Amino acid sequence: MGKKTTLELLKEVRRLADTLERMAGPGPRQSNLDASDCFVWKPEENYLEAVKVPNRISLSLIQGVDHVRDILHDNTLRFAEGFPANNALLWGARGMGKSSLVKAIHADINTASGKQLKLVEIYREDIGTLSALLDILKRSEYRFLLFSDDLSFDHDDAAYKSLKAALDGGVEGRPDNVLLYATSNRRHLMPRDMIENERSTAINPSEAIEEKVSLSDRFGLWLGFHKCSQEDYLAMIDGYAAHFSLVGDRETLHREALTWATTRGGRSGRVAWQFIQDMAGRQRKHLRL
C-alpha cells in the first residue's frame, strides 16, 4: 500500500470518528457540588444542577410558626454539626410557609454557623429515582438536606415504597450524611378516601392501614402548620411592610390586608405575601429579599 493511500485511509478513519462523536452528543455532565449550596436533582441525566440564586426569604420574615420553627431549626443545626437528627414531615394548611421555612433555615444555618450544608430538591415525580440520588450523595464529604415539596401519593402509586426503603427500611438505610425534609398538606401523605377504601376492602383492615400510614411514621418529626389567626396574619403584614419600607399608616394597612384576605377566601402567609407584592407594586417599590 502506497504512502498516499495510507494517509487517505487515516483521514477517512478520523472523519468517521468525528462523525460518530457528533452523533453520540456530549458526554454525561458531572455534578459540581462546590458550585452552590442549593441543587435540583435531574434524574434523566443523573445530575445535580446548581441553583445560583435560590428562591428563599429571610428566616426573620416568617411569622406565626415560632414553635415549629425553633424545633426544625434545632434539628437541622444538630445534623449540620454532625449529630443525630430526625427526618421531618411538615404538614398542614396551605400557604403557611412550610417550604419557605425549610429553605430559610438552611440559609440561616449556613450563614450564621459557616456550615457547608447542601440543600437538594427532589421533585415528587422523581421519588422513584431516590436510590440513585442517595448513591451519589453518600460518596460526598458534604452533608445534605434532601427536600421534597408538596409530597403526596395517589391511588395505585407505588413510588411511596421507594421512599419508605430510602428513609429507614432498606438494607443500607439512609446515609449518615443525608437528612430528608418533606412538606405536604396531608399528614399521612395519602388521600383520606384511599385510606378509608383500604380499610373497607381489606381482609385485615388494620394491616392495610398500617401499610399506608407507615410511610409517615418514617419521619421522626411531624410538624403541624395550622390556619393562621387574624393576629398572626396582621403580624406577617407588619413584618413585611417594615422590612420593605412600604409607605402607609398601620390602620389603613391592616384594613386593606383584611379586605385582601377576604377576597382570597382565607388568611395565610402566602396571602400576606401576595398582598405585600400588590402593595409594593402600587408604590413602585422593588421587593429585594
C-alpha positions as CSV (number, residue, x, y, z in Angstrom):
1,M,0.0,0.0,0.0
2,G,1.5,3.4,-1.0
3,K,2.2,6.3,1.3
4,K,-0.6,8.4,-0.3
5,T,-3.2,5.6,0.1
6,T,-2.3,5.2,3.8
7,L,-2.7,8.9,4.5
8,E,-6.1,8.9,2.8
9,L,-7.2,6.0,4.8
10,L,-6.1,7.7,8.1
11,K,-8.1,10.8,7.1
12,E,-11.2,8.7,6.4
13,V,-10.9,7.0,9.8
14,R,-10.6,10.4,11.5
15,R,-13.6,11.7,9.6
16,L,-15.7,8.7,10.7
17,A,-14.6,9.0,14.3
18,D,-15.6,12.7,14.3
19,T,-18.9,11.8,12.8
20,L,-19.6,9.2,15.4
21,E,-18.6,11.6,18.2
22,R,-21.0,14.2,16.9
23,M,-23.8,11.6,16.7
24,A,-23.2,10.5,20.2
25,G,-23.6,14.0,21.5
26,P,-21.9,15.4,24.6
27,G,-20.9,13.1,27.4
28,P,-22.8,13.0,30.8
29,R,-22.4,16.1,32.9
30,Q,-20.5,15.8,36.1
31,S,-22.1,17.4,39.2
32,N,-20.1,20.1,40.8
33,L,-21.0,20.2,44.5
34,D,-18.8,23.2,45.1
35,A,-20.8,25.3,42.7
36,S,-23.6,26.3,45.1
37,D,-25.3,25.3,48.4
38,C,-28.6,24.5,46.6
39,F,-29.2,21.9,43.9
40,V,-32.0,20.3,42.0
41,W,-31.9,16.6,41.1
42,K,-32.1,15.8,37.4
43,P,-32.6,12.1,37.3
44,E,-32.7,11.8,33.5
45,E,-29.1,13.0,33.5
46,N,-28.1,11.5,36.9
47,Y,-27.0,15.1,37.6
48,L,-27.3,17.7,40.4
49,E,-28.0,21.1,38.9
50,A,-26.6,24.0,40.9
51,V,-29.1,26.8,41.8
52,K,-27.1,30.1,41.7
53,V,-29.9,32.3,43.1
54,P,-32.2,30.3,45.4
55,N,-35.8,31.4,45.8
56,R,-36.0,32.0,49.6
57,I,-36.7,34.6,52.2
58,S,-35.1,35.6,55.5
59,L,-36.0,33.5,58.5
60,S,-36.9,36.7,60.4
61,L,-39.8,37.3,57.9
62,I,-41.6,34.0,58.7
63,Q,-44.2,34.8,61.3
64,G,-46.8,32.8,63.2
65,V,-45.0,29.4,63.3
66,D,-42.4,30.2,66.1
67,H,-42.8,26.8,67.8
68,V,-42.2,24.6,64.8
69,R,-39.6,27.0,63.5
70,D,-37.5,26.5,66.6
71,I,-37.9,22.7,66.6
72,L,-36.9,22.4,62.9
73,H,-34.0,24.9,63.3
74,D,-32.5,22.9,66.2
75,N,-33.0,19.6,64.4
76,T,-31.3,21.0,61.3
77,L,-28.4,22.6,63.2
78,R,-27.6,19.3,65.0
79,F,-27.5,17.5,61.7
80,A,-25.2,20.2,60.2
81,E,-22.9,19.8,63.2
82,G,-22.7,16.0,62.6
83,F,-25.0,14.9,65.5
84,P,-28.1,12.7,65.2
85,A,-31.3,14.3,63.8
86,N,-34.7,13.2,62.5
87,N,-36.3,13.2,59.1
88,A,-39.1,15.8,59.2
89,L,-42.6,16.0,57.7
90,L,-44.0,19.5,57.6
91,W,-47.8,19.1,57.1
92,G,-50.9,21.1,57.3
93,A,-52.6,24.2,56.0
94,R,-51.8,25.6,52.6
95,G,-49.7,28.7,52.3
96,M,-48.4,28.7,55.9
97,G,-44.7,28.8,54.9
98,K,-43.7,25.1,55.1
99,S,-41.3,25.1,52.2
100,S,-40.2,28.7,52.9
101,L,-39.3,27.6,56.4
102,V,-37.1,24.8,55.2
103,K,-35.2,27.0,52.8
104,A,-34.9,29.9,55.2
105,I,-33.5,27.6,58.0
106,H,-31.0,26.1,55.6
107,A,-29.7,29.6,54.6
108,D,-29.7,30.8,58.2
109,I,-27.6,27.9,59.5
110,N,-25.1,28.2,56.7
111,T,-24.8,32.0,57.2
112,A,-24.7,32.0,61.0
113,S,-22.5,28.9,61.6
114,G,-20.4,28.8,58.5
115,K,-21.5,25.2,57.8
116,Q,-21.5,23.8,54.3
117,L,-24.9,22.1,54.4
118,K,-26.2,21.4,50.9
119,L,-29.9,21.6,50.1
120,V,-31.0,19.2,47.3
121,E,-34.6,19.4,46.0
122,I,-36.1,16.3,44.5
123,Y,-39.5,16.6,42.7
124,R,-42.3,14.4,43.8
125,E,-42.4,12.7,40.3
126,D,-38.8,11.7,40.7
127,I,-39.1,9.9,44.1
128,G,-38.7,6.6,42.3
129,T,-35.1,7.6,41.5
130,L,-34.3,8.3,45.1
131,S,-31.9,5.4,45.4
132,A,-29.8,6.7,42.5
133,L,-29.6,10.1,44.1
134,L,-28.6,8.7,47.5
135,D,-25.9,6.7,45.8
136,I,-24.3,9.9,44.7
137,L,-24.7,11.8,47.9
138,K,-23.3,9.1,50.2
139,R,-19.9,9.3,48.5
140,S,-19.6,13.0,49.2
141,E,-17.9,14.6,52.2
142,Y,-20.7,17.2,52.4
143,R,-23.9,16.9,54.5
144,F,-27.1,17.1,52.5
145,L,-30.6,18.2,53.4
146,L,-32.8,16.4,50.9
147,F,-36.1,18.4,50.3
148,S,-39.3,17.3,48.6
149,D,-42.0,19.9,48.4
150,D,-45.8,19.2,48.3
151,L,-45.2,15.4,48.7
152,S,-48.2,13.1,48.4
153,F,-49.2,9.9,46.8
154,D,-52.4,8.9,44.9
155,H,-54.2,5.7,44.1
156,D,-52.0,2.9,42.5
157,D,-48.9,5.0,43.1
158,A,-46.1,2.6,44.2
159,A,-43.4,5.3,44.5
160,Y,-44.1,5.7,48.2
161,K,-42.4,2.2,48.7
162,S,-39.2,3.6,47.3
163,L,-39.4,6.4,49.8
164,K,-40.0,4.1,52.7
165,A,-37.0,2.0,51.9
166,A,-34.8,5.0,51.5
167,L,-35.8,6.5,54.8
168,D,-35.3,3.5,57.0
169,G,-36.4,0.2,55.6
170,G,-33.7,-0.6,53.1
171,V,-30.7,-2.9,53.6
172,E,-28.3,0.1,53.5
173,G,-30.7,2.6,55.1
174,R,-30.3,6.3,54.9
175,P,-26.7,7.5,54.5
176,D,-25.4,9.3,57.6
177,N,-24.8,12.5,55.6
178,V,-28.3,12.8,54.3
179,L,-31.5,14.1,56.1
180,L,-34.9,14.2,54.4
181,Y,-37.5,17.0,54.9
182,A,-40.8,16.9,53.1
183,T,-43.8,19.2,53.0
184,S,-47.4,18.0,52.5
185,N,-51.0,19.1,53.0
186,R,-51.6,15.5,54.2
187,R,-50.5,14.2,57.5
188,H,-50.2,10.6,56.2
189,L,-49.2,11.6,52.6
190,M,-52.2,9.6,51.3
191,P,-55.7,10.9,50.4
192,R,-58.3,10.2,53.0
193,D,-60.5,8.2,50.7
194,M,-57.6,6.0,49.7
195,I,-57.0,5.0,53.4
196,E,-60.7,4.6,54.0
197,N,-61.1,2.3,50.9
198,E,-58.2,0.2,52.1
199,R,-60.0,-0.2,55.5
200,S,-63.3,-1.2,53.9
201,T,-62.0,-3.8,51.4
202,A,-59.0,-5.4,53.1
203,I,-59.3,-8.9,54.7
204,N,-57.5,-7.4,57.7
205,P,-58.3,-3.7,57.7
206,S,-55.8,-2.8,60.4
207,E,-52.9,-4.3,58.4
208,A,-54.0,-2.3,55.3
209,I,-54.0,0.9,57.2
210,E,-50.6,0.2,58.7
211,E,-49.1,-0.2,55.2
212,K,-50.3,3.2,54.2
213,V,-49.5,5.2,57.3
214,S,-46.2,3.5,58.0
215,L,-44.6,5.9,55.4
216,S,-45.2,9.0,57.6
217,D,-44.0,7.0,60.6
218,R,-40.6,7.0,59.0
219,F,-40.4,10.7,59.7
220,G,-39.2,11.3,63.3
221,L,-40.6,14.8,63.4
222,W,-44.2,15.6,62.5
223,L,-44.6,19.4,62.5
224,G,-48.1,20.7,62.0
225,F,-49.0,24.0,60.4
226,H,-52.5,25.3,61.1
227,K,-54.6,28.1,59.6
228,C,-53.4,31.4,61.0
229,S,-55.4,33.7,63.2
230,Q,-56.1,37.3,62.3
231,E,-53.5,38.4,64.8
232,D,-50.8,36.2,63.2
233,Y,-51.8,37.3,59.7
234,L,-51.5,41.0,60.6
235,A,-48.2,40.4,62.3
236,M,-47.0,38.9,58.9
237,I,-48.2,42.1,57.2
238,D,-46.5,44.3,59.7
239,G,-43.2,42.4,59.4
240,Y,-43.2,42.5,55.6
241,A,-44.2,46.2,55.5
242,A,-41.4,47.2,57.9
243,H,-38.8,45.1,56.1
244,F,-39.5,46.6,52.7
245,S,-40.2,50.1,54.0
246,L,-43.6,50.3,52.5
247,V,-45.5,53.6,53.0
248,G,-48.8,53.9,54.8
249,D,-50.3,54.1,58.2
250,R,-50.8,50.9,60.2
251,E,-54.6,51.2,60.4
252,T,-55.1,51.6,56.7
253,L,-52.5,48.8,56.0
254,H,-54.5,46.4,58.2
255,R,-57.8,47.3,56.7
256,E,-56.6,46.7,53.2
257,A,-54.8,43.5,54.2
258,L,-58.0,42.1,55.7
259,T,-60.0,43.0,52.7
260,W,-57.4,41.3,50.5
261,A,-57.7,38.1,52.7
262,T,-61.5,38.2,52.3
263,T,-61.3,38.2,48.5
264,R,-58.8,35.3,48.7
265,G,-61.1,33.2,50.9
266,G,-58.8,33.0,53.9
267,R,-55.7,34.1,55.8
268,S,-52.2,32.6,55.3
269,G,-48.6,33.5,54.9
270,R,-49.0,33.1,51.1
271,V,-51.9,35.5,51.1
272,A,-50.0,38.0,53.2
273,W,-47.1,37.9,50.8
274,Q,-49.3,38.3,47.8
275,F,-50.9,41.4,49.4
276,I,-47.4,42.9,50.1
277,Q,-46.4,42.2,46.4
278,D,-49.5,44.1,45.3
279,M,-48.9,47.0,47.7
280,A,-45.2,47.3,46.7
281,G,-46.2,47.3,43.0
282,R,-48.7,50.1,43.6
283,Q,-46.0,52.1,45.4
284,R,-43.5,51.3,42.6
285,K,-41.1,49.6,45.0
286,H,-38.9,46.5,44.5
287,L,-39.0,43.6,46.9
288,R,-35.4,42.7,47.5
289,L,-35.1,39.7,49.7
